[in-house]
């Protein structure tokens, strides 16, 4: 059931991305200072959204997930008997 929901969500996102790209065909120039990129407005919006999601996910992974994993490893190590051999 969860797989189906994920598949439907992915399909909906692809469909919405295609609609945004199709409705925003006006050409734009992105001046990056060292280069100028010519693209459509829809593609520029989709790339900006994708970069925002990736950067946000990376920040969450670094600030939340990594410290929690470290804490979990420490707690697991504290629960093991001192002479026990691990399979890691």
N, C-alpha and C positions, 0 to 999 in steps of 0.2 A: 504493500500500500504506500509506504514512504517513497519507494522507488518511482511509483507512478506519479506521485505529487511532485517529486523533483523533476521528472521528465516533463510534466506539464508546465512547471514553472520555467524551466529552461526554454521550452518551446515558446511560451508567452514572451519571455525576454527577447528571444531572437525575432519574433514577429514584431514586437514594438520597436526594436532596433531597426528593422527593415522599413517600417512605416516612417520612423523619424528620418532615416536616410533618404527615403523617397520623397518626402514632403519638403525637405530642406536642401534643394539642389543648387541654390545660389552659390556661386564661387566666392571664396574668401582667400585672403592672403594672410598667413600667420608669420609675423616678423619675429624671429627668435634672437635678433641682434647679430648673430654670425651667419644666419641663413634665413631665407624667406621660403615658406612652403605654400604652394597653391593647392587648395583642396575644396571640397564642397562643405557647406555649412553643416549638413547632417553628419558627415564623417568627422568633422572637427568636434562636434558635440558628443558623439559616441566615443571618440578617443579620450576626450576630457573626462567623461563619466567613467570609463574603464580605468583610466589612471587614478582617479579619485578612489574607486573601489579597491584597487590594488594597494595604494598607499595607505588607506584606512585599515585594510586587513593586515598589512605588515606592521603598522603601529600597534594594533590590538595584539597581534602575536608577540611582539617584543615587550609590550608593557603589561600584559595580563597573562598570556598563556605560558611564556617562558618562566616567569617567577613561580607560577603555580606548579609547573613540572619540577622545578628545582625543589620546591617545598615537599612535593610528593616523594621525590627520590630520597630526601633527607629523612622523612617520616618512615619510609620503608626500610631504610638502612638502620634506623634506630630500633625498629621492631625485630630485626634479625638478631639471632644470638651472635655474640662476638666471634665465635669460632666457626661459624657457618660459611660454607663456600657457595658463592653464587654462580649461576650459569651464564652471566653476562660476559 
